[in-house]
Amino acid sequence: MRTFVIRTFGCQMNKHDSERIAGLLRAQGMRAVGDAGDADVVVFMTCSVRENAVERIRGQVASLKALKTGGRPDLLIAVGGCVGQQEGEGLLRALPHVDVVFGTHNLAHLPALLESAARTRRPTVEVLDSSDTFASDLPSEREHPWHAWVPLMVGCDNFCSYCIVPYVRGRERSRPIGKVVAECERLAADGVVEVTLLGQNVNSYGRDLYGAPRFAEALRRVAATGVRRVRFATSHPKDLSPETIAAMAETPGVCPYLHLPVQSGSDDVLAAMNRHYTKDSYLALVERLYEAIPGLALSTDIIVGFPGETDDDFAETLDVVRRCRFDQAFTFIYSPREGTKAAALTCSVPGDVVHERFDRLVELVQASALEKNRAYVGTVRDVLWEGPSKRDESMLAGRTDTNKVVHAPCPAGHSPQSYAGSFCEVGIEAAQTWFLSGFLSGSLSGFLSGARRA
């Protein structure tokens, strides 16, 4: 039986695409293995959002050349995702040992492309500008049987000046709401307890199909399918509607966690980024969210060193972090991407200044995260276990509905893996910056008398 490995980089949409590719290859009679050295086919699902990610991918693809020249000439190497879409045949000039290059719109064609490359022993490139189908219409092999990625839409119409996504994923295109709900019903019947709804900007879901966004309706209808937890990513602040906030607040099963990228606290930088909101409007939105959804966990993205960013601009970003009390922030140093409007800007910020700002931002974010986590100590939380902790395989690791990582000792006589996909009440007894520690409900008798049930 032929074997395959998939290496995935980047966003949740890439993870979803990788599960579909695994399903396609499995349908061809192939078997997944863990190491490229044991595989007949190696597929890279790539991300081109930042230059360092692209360089890391290039390095990993380049490292496989030794396998092909060292006695594995039949090894097939395929590069897809956003780098495949963006660079196409250019990848073959840089990495001539690659056999297949494919884009974001033609996942379903990968088996045929691999067969063609194997038969002709020539590289095969297919990068389409668009597609009429969604990856969700393909077979899937989910990473976890209890969780599923469910795209609402693909593409983006926002064209933030620093972002390559609209150029590699295309314009916004929504799935009919009936198909989304039907898929979630099937997943619930198959034992899935948590779904994550995906889109570059889920808040605009349905605008292209129905003339107006219908994301709030989608949240309510998906939560009614029987799936116990509903998550989603990502939300653009300019499109987060009162209806969506109400759906989050009123619908059991919709997790009280929101990823709301701010990118910068400076109005001047936000305008240059083409973000279509101001610092004050973002802060007012966050205030409404905290008022409507008590206990909300809020995360964000922040870019440091955007061209022209001044000390005053950066001070505004720090002020936003202090006032918004983020549970987590994904912080990035600006990386110019060829083809975006920001790449043409020449007012770059000196590297030493950028790194000094970045370090100050990370310190503030970590302080905010720790403060938010300490509020969980002494409470009882419902945790969905994911399996063993990456740090200690004897410990359980899972997440609260607010996306907090929780570690707890595994009961004697059981393995952490046996708990994967199950829920349990956990008493939280300690907080670190990025995770909580506690113990399972069987040990709660002495804890519950003074605990707050969240």
C-alpha positions, 0 to 999 in steps of 0.5 A: 500500500502506498503511503503519504505524509501531509505537512501543514503550515498556517491558518485553520483553512489550511488545516481543513484543506489538509484533512480533505487532501488526506481524505482524497489520498485515503480514497485512492487506497493510500495510508498515512504515515508519520515520517517523510522517510517512510512516505511515497508522497509528501504534500506541503500545504503552505502559508504565504502570509509572512516571509519567515513562514515561506522561508521555513517551508522552502527549507523543509521542501529543500531538505527532501532533495537528499531523499530523492537523490539518495535512493528514492527517485520515485518519491513524489513531492507536492507543494500546495496552498497559498505559496503554490497559488502565489508562485506556481511554476516559479517554485520549480525554478527554486526547487526543481525536485518538486513534482507537483505544484497546485493552488488553493482552488484545485484540491480535488485534482491532486490525485490526478496531478500526482498520477500524471507526475508519476507516469510522465516523470515530469513536474506538473503545475496547475494553479486555477484562478477560482473554483465552483466547489468547496473543499468541504464537498470532498472526503475528509479524514479529520485529525480528531474524530470529535472536532471538525472544521466547517468553512462558511466561505472562502476568500476575502474582499477587504484588501488590507494593504499588508495582506496577500490573502485576497490574491491567493484565496480569491474574493469572498464566496459563501456556501449556502446556509442549508449546506452548512447546517446539513454538514453540521447535522451529519457531523453531530450524528457522527459524534463530533462535539465541537465545530469551528466555522471558518472564513477570512471574515465570517462576519460578512458571511452570506453577503454575496449570496443573500445581499446581506450578511447572515452570520448571526443566523448561521451561528444560531442554526449550527448551534441547534444541530446538536453540536455541543460547542461552536467556535468561529474564526476570524472576525473583522471588527468593521463587520461585527454586527449587533445581531452577531453579538446577540447570537453569541450572548443568547445561543447555548453552545456558541463559545464565549471566545472571540478572535478580533484582530486590531492590528494597530491602535493608531488611526493613521496606521489603521488607515494606511492598513485599509482597516476601515475602523478607528481606535475609538470605534474598536474600543467601543466595540470591545466595551459592548462585547464585554457588556453583552457577554460576561466572561468573554475571552478576547484574542487579537492580532497585532502587527509591529513596525508597519511602514511609517509607524511612529513612537506615538503610533505604537504608544496607541497600540499599547494603550489598546492592549491595556484597555481591552484586557486581551486573553491572548494576542498573536504578535507579528513583526511586519513582513512585506508581501510582494503584490500588496499595496504596503509592499510599495511603501518606502518609510520602513521602521529601523529593525532595532526599533521594531524589535524593541517595540515588539519586546515591549508589546509581548511583555504587556500582552503576557501580563494581560493574559496572566491577569485574565487567567488568574480570574479562573483560579477557584472556579469549576470549568467544563473542559473538553479533553484533547488528549495528552499534554505536549509537555508531559504525556502523563497529563491531560490537556484540554480547553474551556469554552473560552479557549483556555488550555487546561492541564490536569493529572490523568486518573490512575489506570487511564491513559490521557488519550482515552479521554480525548473528545470527552467533557469533564468538570475541572477545578482550577487551582493555578494559573500560568500565562498561557494555561490553567492547572486543575483536577478532575471532578472526581477529586472536587468534593473538598474544592466545590464548597468554596468554588465558583461554578463558571 
